[in-house]
Structure formats: C-alpha cells, structure tokens
Amino acid sequence: MPEIELNADMGEGYGVWALPSMLWAAELDRGGPLQPAADTPVPDVVQVMHAVSTINLACGFHGGDPLLMKRYIAEAKKAGCSVGAHPSYPDLAGFGLRYMDMTKEELMACIQYQLAAVDGLLRMEGMELHHVKFHGALYNRAVKDPEVAAAAAEGVARYNPDLPLYGFPFSCLEDAANAISLPFVREGFSDRAYHADGRLVDRRRPDAMVLDPKEVAARVIRMVQEGVVRSIEGADVRIDPQTVCFHADTPPVIAFLEHSLGAMKAGGWSVAGR
C-alpha cells in the first residue's frame, strides 16, 4: 500500500496562552473582531498527534516556551509521533510573520539555537530530532530569496548535515539544500490556498485558507495521487509533495484529518508511520 507522510505545525502558544487561533489573529490583523466567535472550536492537539506522522514544534521565537515544548514532546512520545523543529525569526510579538534583516551568521545562530532547544528536550525523552521546517516569514522568504535560503540551509547543515529540511517545492530553499547535499523534503499544504504560479495566497487575504473539510480531503488526494493542487485561478500546480501539512491551530483541523484519512484509505493510501 503506498503511503504519504502527514505533518502538523503545533506548540504555537506562549505561557498560559497555549493554543492561539491563527484564523482569529488573521481577522484581527484585518480589523476584525477582538475575540473569536463563542462557538469557535478548540482543536485537540493530542488527537492531531495520533493522526499524523510527525509534528513541527514551535521553538520559542514565534510561539512556544520551555514548558510547552516539554509537554508537547511528552505527548508526542505517547502518541508515537516524531518531532521536528519549527524555527522562525526572533519575532514573538509578530508570531514570526514579519521579515527581519539579519546577517548570515546571525540567522544561522538563531536557527541553531532553536534546533538545540528542541533537540535537547527530545534527548531527555530518549527521542531524536526528526527534521526541520521553518515557520512563517522565514519559510516564505527562503522560498524566493537565494541568500536567505543559502544561510538557512547552511545553518541546519552545520548543526546536523543529515537532518532533513522540509520546505516549499522547486524553491530557492530546495536549491540551497541540494547544493550542500542536505536532505530536502517537498511539502504540500492541505489547507492553504495556492496561486497558479505556485505561491501561497497571502494569509491576510480572506481566501488564504481552505476551510471545507471535503475540499481539503479532495486536495490531499490529488496531492498524493497526482502531485498537483488546484490554484485559486483554476490551474493545476505541480508540487510533488513527500509530506502534507495540517495546521493544528486551525479550528476545523480534526474534521480536515478525518475526511482526508477516510479519502486516503478509500484510495488505497496509508499514513507513513501509522
């Protein structure tokens, strides 16, 4: 039976705010309500862990803190889920969604500091760091900026040259990883809208997220079976993903996973590691 890896971003709270809703934050950024609707569901992150292969754990620079990181790692271990690091620019106030100008050495050190934090806490649980996936503005900038991509990839490689780097297909980051023989894993997004040129739709737009569980499942099936995703302009975009991401703080994520797993099973696909 063919299989595909599923990953989920999580741990993106801070202190007593353990699970912010990014949909609410995006609405707030556009001048929307000051609080989410009363009926907004809070996703069960442990249930997400049991459904996916691996998680991308916030490392403290855009979300997460030492105690949250330890708790997420302990739960991931119980769920049989591997853990990757989800480093970002040092932008806690902006949730890592703002570009920052950093020298090459500063950016590499920033990345390595975050990898070391997750790696050290994993070792305390007898686990190993599974991969690295950048967050937010750092992820997006490395898609199109060859200098940032090269520095980011080198930062990971200097920490561990065998550590897989997850990222956007056919991007500057993929080129940078290939140039230094750093393992690169192409990623597709189950719930993010794409443009016809392959770019993700800006999160500040109201159509940036796909929120219909049936539509998400249909997208996942096309990603794993055909290697493509339909853009908002109506064109198919080739992404050839080796892993598919679900955002654990999106309120309907459980429905996304349930529909996607059902569609995958019906199509003869299984989740890697499950």
C-alpha positions in Angstrom: 0.0 0.0 0.0 1.5 3.4 -1.0 2.0 5.8 1.9 2.5 9.5 2.5 3.8 11.4 5.5 1.5 13.9 7.2 2.9 16.7 9.4 1.3 19.3 11.7 2.5 22.6 13.0 1.9 22.9 16.7 3.0 24.2 20.1 2.4 27.7 18.9 1.2 29.2 22.2 3.1 31.0 24.9 2.8 30.8 28.7 -0.8 30.5 29.7 -2.0 31.1 26.1 -1.4 27.6 25.0 -3.3 27.5 21.6 -4.0 30.7 19.8 -6.3 30.6 16.8 -4.5 31.9 13.7 -7.8 32.4 11.9 -8.8 34.8 14.7 -5.4 36.5 14.5 -5.7 37.0 10.8 -9.1 38.5 11.3 -7.7 40.8 13.9 -4.9 41.9 11.6 -7.6 42.9 9.0 -9.5 45.0 11.5 -11.9 42.2 12.5 -13.4 41.3 15.9 -11.3 41.5 19.1 -12.2 37.9 20.1 -13.1 34.8 18.2 -16.7 33.7 18.0 -18.0 31.9 21.1 -18.6 28.7 19.1 -15.1 28.6 17.6 -13.9 25.0 18.3 -10.6 24.4 20.1 -8.6 21.7 18.3 -7.5 18.6 20.2 -3.7 18.6 19.6 -3.3 15.2 21.1 -5.8 13.8 18.6 -3.9 15.5 15.8 -0.7 13.8 17.0 -2.4 10.4 16.8 -3.4 11.1 13.2 -0.2 12.5 11.7 3.3 11.1 11.2 5.3 14.0 12.7 4.8 17.4 14.3 6.7 20.7 13.7 7.2 22.1 17.2 7.5 25.8 17.8 10.8 26.6 19.4 10.1 29.7 21.4 10.9 32.5 19.0 7.4 32.9 17.5 5.5 30.7 19.9 6.2 28.0 22.4 8.1 28.2 25.6 10.2 25.6 27.5 7.3 24.1 29.5 5.0 23.9 26.5 7.8 22.3 24.4 8.4 19.7 27.1 4.7 18.9 27.4 4.2 18.6 23.6 7.3 16.3 23.3 6.0 14.1 26.1 2.6 13.8 24.4 4.1 13.2 21.0 6.1 10.3 22.5 3.0 8.7 24.0 1.2 9.2 20.6 4.1 7.5 18.7 4.6 10.7 16.7 8.0 12.0 15.8 9.1 15.6 16.4 10.7 18.2 14.1 11.8 21.7 15.0 9.8 24.7 13.7 12.2 27.7 14.0 11.4 31.2 13.0 12.8 34.7 13.0 13.0 36.1 16.6 9.6 37.8 16.3 7.5 36.7 19.3 5.3 39.8 19.1 4.5 39.3 15.4 4.2 35.5 15.6 7.2 35.2 13.2 5.2 36.6 10.3 7.4 39.6 9.7 10.5 39.7 7.6 13.7 40.6 9.5 17.1 41.7 8.2 19.8 39.5 9.7 23.4 38.8 8.7 24.2 35.3 7.6 25.9 34.4 10.8 23.2 35.8 12.9 20.5 34.0 11.1 22.4 30.7 11.3 22.9 31.1 15.0 19.3 32.0 15.5 18.2 28.8 13.7 20.8 26.6 15.5 19.8 28.0 18.9 16.2 26.9 18.3 17.2 23.5 17.0 19.4 22.9 20.0 16.5 23.7 22.3 14.1 21.1 20.8 16.9 18.6 20.3 18.0 18.8 24.0 14.4 18.4 25.3 13.9 15.4 22.9 17.0 13.7 24.2 15.6 13.9 27.7 12.7 11.8 26.5 15.0 9.4 24.6 13.9 10.8 21.3 15.8 12.2 18.3 15.1 15.3 16.3 13.3 14.2 13.1 13.5 17.2 10.8 13.5 21.0 10.5 10.7 23.1 9.0 10.9 26.9 9.1 8.0 29.0 10.1 6.1 32.0 8.7 8.2 34.8 7.2 11.4 32.7 7.3 9.8 29.9 5.4 8.3 32.2 2.9 11.4 34.3 2.4 13.6 31.2 1.9 11.2 30.3 -1.0 12.3 33.2 -3.1 15.4 34.8 -1.6 18.5 32.8 -2.5 20.8 34.4 0.1 18.4 33.8 3.0 17.8 30.3 1.6 21.5 29.5 1.5 22.1 30.8 5.0 19.1 28.9 6.4 20.1 25.7 4.8 23.7 26.1 5.9 22.6 26.8 9.4 20.8 23.5 9.5 23.6 21.6 7.8 26.2 22.9 10.3 24.1 21.7 13.1 23.5 18.3 11.5 24.2 17.6 7.9 21.9 14.6 7.9 18.8 16.4 9.3 16.0 16.6 6.7 14.8 20.1 5.8 11.1 20.4 4.9 10.2 23.1 2.5 8.4 24.5 -0.5 8.8 22.5 -3.7 11.0 23.9 -6.5 12.1 26.8 -4.3 15.3 28.7 -3.6 15.4 26.6 -0.3 15.3 23.4 -2.2 18.1 24.6 -4.5 20.2 25.7 -1.5 19.7 22.3 0.3 20.6 20.4 -2.8 23.7 22.5 -3.3 25.1 21.3 0.0 23.6 17.8 -0.1 21.3 18.5 2.8 18.2 16.2 2.6 15.2 18.1 1.4 11.6 17.0 1.7 9.0 18.7 -0.5 5.9 19.8 1.4 2.3 20.5 0.3 -0.3 22.4 2.4 -3.7 20.7 2.9 -5.5 23.9 4.0 -3.6 26.8 2.3 -4.7 28.2 -1.0 -2.2 28.4 -3.9 -1.7 30.8 -6.8 -1.2 29.5 -10.3 2.5 30.4 -10.2 2.9 28.1 -7.1 2.9 30.8 -4.4 0.7 30.5 -1.3 -2.1 33.1 -1.1 -1.2 35.8 1.5 -2.7 34.9 4.9 -4.1 38.4 5.2 -6.5 37.7 2.4 -9.9 36.1 3.2 -9.3 33.3 0.7 -5.9 32.3 2.1 -7.3 29.2 3.9 -9.4 26.3 2.6 -12.0 25.6 5.4 -14.3 23.0 3.9 -13.2 19.5 5.2 -14.4 17.8 2.0 -12.4 20.2 -0.2 -9.3 19.7 2.0 -9.7 15.9 1.6 -10.1 16.2 -2.2 -6.9 18.4 -2.3 -4.9 15.9 -0.2 -5.9 13.0 -2.5 -4.9 14.9 -5.6 -1.6 15.9 -3.9 -0.7 12.3 -3.0 -2.0 10.6 -6.2 -1.2 13.2 -8.9 1.3 15.5 -7.2 -0.8 18.6 -8.0 -3.1 21.1 -6.3 -5.7 23.4 -7.8 -5.0 27.1 -7.6 -7.5 29.9 -6.9 -7.1 30.8 -10.5 -8.3 27.4 -11.5 -5.0 25.9 -12.8 -3.3 22.8 -11.5 0.1 23.5 -9.8 2.7 20.7 -9.7 4.1 20.3 -6.2 5.0 16.6 -5.9 4.9 16.6 -2.1 6.6 14.0 0.1 4.8 15.3 3.2 1.5 17.2 3.6 1.0 19.8 6.3 -2.1 20.4 8.5 -2.2 23.4 10.8 -3.1 22.2 14.3 -4.4 25.6 15.4 -7.0 25.8 12.6 -10.4 25.1 14.3 -11.6 22.5 11.8 -8.3 20.6 11.7 -9.9 17.4 13.2 -12.5 17.4 10.5 -9.8 18.0 7.9 -7.9 15.0 9.1 -10.9 12.7 9.5 -12.1 13.4 5.9 -8.6 13.2 4.5 -7.7 9.9 6.2 -11.0 8.5 5.0 -10.4 9.6 1.5 -6.8 8.3 1.6 -8.0 4.9 2.9 -10.6 4.7 0.2 -7.9 5.5 -2.4 -5.5 2.8 -1.1 -3.1 5.1 0.7 -1.8 5.0 4.3 -0.1 7.4 6.6 3.6 6.9 6.9 4.5 5.7 10.4 0.9 4.7 11.3 
